[in-house]
């Protein structure tokens, strides 16, 4: 049973990454946004995974900014809110 749960989690994360990359690469494409919204509304686990990925993305940006010495306020100024359900 645990293996089945892991498979579902892997599928959710795979789809989360796929949609995140599509939105990142083509933010003005309404089809990508519609797909994301539809998928997020299918299951609370989808929204949870998407928000977790967003947090990872933000944390990575902060770590890179610190590495190159960029003030963090520059990152916060352009910060979009994460999606909510």
Long-range contacts (C-beta under 8 A, 24 or more apart in sequence): 12-43, 12-45, 12-46, 12-49, 13-49, 13-53, 15-39, 15-46, 16-46, 16-49, 16-50, 16-53, 17-53, 19-50, 20-50, 20-53, 20-54, 20-57, 36-83, 40-83, 40-85, 41-85, 44-85, 47-83, 47-84, 47-85, 50-82, 50-83, 51-82, 51-83, 54-82, 54-83, 55-82
